[in-house]
Amino acid sequence: IYRVRAFDTEGLYSSWTTSAASTPNRPPTAPGSITVSESSPQNFSVSWTASTDPDGNLAGYKVERSLNGGSAWSTVTNSTSKTSLTDKVAAGTASVIYRVRAFDTDGLYSGWTTSEPSAVSNAPTVPAAITLPPLINVGESFSVTWAASSDPDGNLTGYQVERSYNRGNTWTSVAELTAETSFSDIAPEGNATVMFRVRAVDATGLQSAWKTSVASTINTAPEAPAAVATAALSEGAKQTCAAR
């Protein structure tokens, strides 16, 4: 409650004029809890319990994320009236933390409610190298080999292998492998070169980038002579051959 009165230079005062009673605006309560789950690789579902406001003027929530254990924060949303959202985290991030706070129509904020760190799924590394013989004979078996990938989440499941006979313009799937880091093939006739590419895959379906080989030459045997011609022998030559 406030009251006010006037006075003059002689020190005379008016009577008091008193305001009606008013209650100061108070901030909303902090959300009670926050739940984070990875709904698909690098996509997170974030939800929290609703706040309350003692003055009945709750306006919404602000949500932030940290990708470095809480040392720095970035805004996911400045204002949402909902109590959940989805968020995509950049590849290469090890873990993510979320925090949320409520605000009212007068701009007063609650304290933050912060989640525990959640691990972020990441794709396997690209195979470091892929090799095959530089010259391949038609019809002969040859091997394609590559360096093993690693996975930051420890859930590498295998490799996808593709082949191209037109220097990479089009590709055909030739193998889905698990632990193997090699593949055997036979070069058919009718192609001048062959290339292979390989990528790693993990249990969540994330894939590395492709590692592509250089083009190898396919060696085709020369064509057989079309015909063999022989000349007729004279009688003398026949007799000489017979004597021999």
C-alpha positions in Angstrom: 0.0 0.0 0.0 1.2 3.5 -0.8 0.1 6.9 0.5 0.9 10.4 -0.5 0.3 14.0 0.8 1.2 17.5 -0.3 2.9 20.2 1.7 3.6 23.9 1.1 6.5 26.3 1.9 5.1 27.1 5.3 5.1 23.5 6.3 1.4 22.9 6.1 0.4 19.3 5.0 -2.7 18.0 3.3 -4.3 14.9 4.4 -3.0 11.5 3.1 -4.4 9.8 0.0 -3.9 6.1 0.2 -3.7 3.6 -2.6 -5.5 0.3 -2.8 -3.5 -2.7 -1.6 -1.5 -4.4 -4.4 0.6 -7.6 -4.4 4.1 -7.4 -6.0 4.5 -9.7 -9.1 6.5 -12.8 -8.3 8.4 -15.1 -10.7 7.1 -18.5 -11.7 8.5 -21.6 -10.1 11.3 -23.5 -11.9 10.3 -26.6 -13.8 10.4 -29.6 -11.5 12.4 -31.9 -13.8 13.7 -32.2 -17.3 13.9 -35.4 -19.4 16.2 -35.9 -22.4 16.3 -38.9 -24.8 17.8 -39.5 -28.2 14.8 -40.3 -30.4 17.0 -41.0 -33.4 20.7 -40.5 -34.1 21.6 -36.9 -33.1 17.9 -36.0 -32.7 16.7 -35.4 -29.1 13.3 -35.2 -27.4 13.4 -32.8 -24.5 10.4 -32.5 -22.0 9.9 -30.9 -18.6 7.3 -30.6 -15.9 5.2 -27.4 -16.1 5.9 -24.5 -13.9 3.3 -22.6 -11.8 3.0 -18.9 -11.3 1.7 -17.4 -8.0 0.2 -14.5 -9.9 -1.3 -16.6 -12.6 0.6 -14.9 -15.5 3.0 -17.7 -16.6 3.9 -16.9 -20.3 6.3 -19.6 -21.4 9.7 -21.2 -21.3 13.3 -20.6 -22.5 15.4 -23.6 -23.4 19.2 -23.7 -23.9 21.7 -26.4 -24.7 25.4 -27.0 -23.9 27.8 -29.1 -26.0 30.8 -28.8 -23.7 29.6 -30.0 -20.3 27.9 -26.7 -19.3 30.8 -24.3 -19.9 28.9 -22.5 -22.6 25.2 -22.4 -23.6 23.3 -21.6 -26.7 19.6 -20.9 -27.2 17.3 -23.6 -28.5 14.2 -21.4 -28.1 13.6 -18.1 -26.4 9.9 -18.7 -26.0 7.6 -21.7 -26.1 4.3 -22.3 -24.3 4.8 -26.1 -24.7 6.6 -28.3 -22.2 8.5 -30.4 -24.8 10.5 -29.9 -28.0 12.8 -31.8 -30.4 16.3 -30.6 -31.2 19.0 -31.8 -33.6 22.6 -31.8 -32.4 25.5 -31.5 -34.8 27.5 -34.5 -35.8 30.8 -34.9 -33.9 29.3 -33.8 -30.6 30.1 -36.2 -27.7 27.3 -35.2 -25.3 24.6 -32.6 -24.8 23.0 -30.9 -21.7 19.7 -29.0 -21.7 18.3 -26.5 -19.3 14.9 -24.7 -19.1 13.4 -21.9 -17.1 9.9 -20.3 -17.0 9.0 -16.6 -17.4 5.9 -14.6 -16.9 4.2 -11.8 -18.7 6.1 -9.2 -16.7 9.5 -10.7 -17.7 10.3 -12.3 -14.4 12.2 -15.6 -14.8 12.4 -18.7 -12.6 15.7 -20.5 -11.9 17.1 -23.0 -14.4 16.3 -26.7 -14.3 19.2 -28.6 -15.9 19.4 -32.1 -17.3 22.1 -34.7 -16.9 24.5 -35.1 -19.9 23.2 -37.3 -22.7 25.5 -39.1 -25.1 25.2 -38.2 -28.8 25.4 -41.0 -31.4 28.1 -40.4 -34.0 28.9 -42.1 -37.3 32.0 -44.4 -37.7 35.2 -43.0 -39.1 35.9 -43.3 -42.9 38.1 -46.2 -43.8 41.6 -44.7 -44.1 42.5 -46.5 -47.4 41.2 -48.9 -50.0 43.4 -50.8 -52.4 43.1 -53.3 -55.2 45.6 -54.6 -57.8 46.4 -51.9 -60.5 46.1 -54.5 -63.3 43.5 -57.2 -63.1 43.2 -60.1 -65.6 39.7 -60.9 -66.9 38.3 -64.0 -65.2 40.8 -64.1 -62.4 39.9 -63.5 -58.7 41.4 -60.5 -57.0 41.0 -58.8 -53.6 39.8 -55.4 -52.5 41.1 -54.4 -49.0 40.6 -51.4 -46.8 41.7 -50.1 -43.4 39.3 -50.7 -40.5 37.1 -47.9 -39.3 36.5 -47.0 -35.7 33.3 -45.8 -34.0 33.2 -43.3 -31.2 30.2 -45.1 -29.7 31.7 -48.5 -30.0 28.8 -49.9 -32.1 30.4 -50.4 -35.6 28.4 -53.1 -37.4 30.1 -53.5 -40.8 30.8 -52.1 -44.2 29.0 -51.4 -47.5 31.0 -52.0 -50.7 30.1 -50.7 -54.2 31.7 -51.1 -57.6 31.9 -49.0 -60.8 33.0 -50.0 -64.3 32.7 -46.4 -65.7 35.1 -44.5 -63.4 32.6 -43.5 -60.8 29.7 -42.3 -63.0 27.4 -45.1 -61.6 27.8 -47.5 -58.7 26.4 -51.0 -57.9 26.2 -52.5 -54.4 28.3 -55.7 -54.3 28.7 -56.5 -50.6 27.3 -55.9 -47.1 30.0 -57.1 -44.7 30.3 -57.3 -40.9 33.9 -57.6 -39.5 35.6 -58.2 -42.8 37.9 -55.6 -44.3 38.4 -57.3 -47.6 36.3 -58.5 -50.5 37.0 -60.9 -53.4 35.7 -60.3 -57.0 36.2 -61.4 -60.5 36.5 -59.0 -63.4 34.2 -59.9 -66.3 34.9 -59.2 -70.0 33.7 -56.1 -71.6 35.1 -53.5 -69.2 38.2 -51.4 -69.4 38.5 -50.3 -65.7 37.0 -51.0 -62.3 36.8 -49.0 -59.1 35.5 -49.8 -55.6 34.3 -47.7 -52.7 33.5 -48.6 -49.1 31.9 -47.0 -46.1 31.3 -48.0 -42.5 27.9 -48.4 -40.8 27.0 -48.6 -37.1 24.1 -50.1 -35.2 22.0 -46.9 -35.3 22.3 -46.7 -39.1 24.8 -43.9 -39.2 27.3 -44.1 -42.0 30.7 -42.8 -42.7 31.6 -41.0 -45.9 32.8 -43.2 -48.8 36.4 -44.1 -49.3 37.0 -44.6 -53.1 39.8 -46.5 -54.8 41.7 -45.3 -57.9 40.6 -47.0 -61.2 42.4 -50.3 -62.0 42.9 -51.5 -65.5 41.2 -54.7 -66.6 43.5 -56.8 -68.8 41.7 -58.7 -71.5 43.4 -61.5 -73.5 44.0 -60.7 -77.2 41.7 -62.2 -79.8 42.7 -65.5 -81.5 44.0 -65.2 -85.0 41.1 -65.4 -87.5 42.7 -68.1 -89.6 45.9 -70.0 -90.3 46.9 -70.4 -93.9 49.3 -73.1 -95.3 50.9 -73.3 -98.8 50.8 -76.5 -101.0 54.1 -78.4 -101.2 55.6 -79.5 -104.6 56.4 -83.2 -105.3 60.1 -82.6 -104.7 59.4 -80.9 -101.4 57.2 -83.8 -100.4 59.9 -86.4 -101.2 62.5 -84.4 -99.3 60.2 -84.2 -96.3 59.5 -87.9 -96.6 63.3 -88.7 -96.8 63.8 -86.8 -93.7 
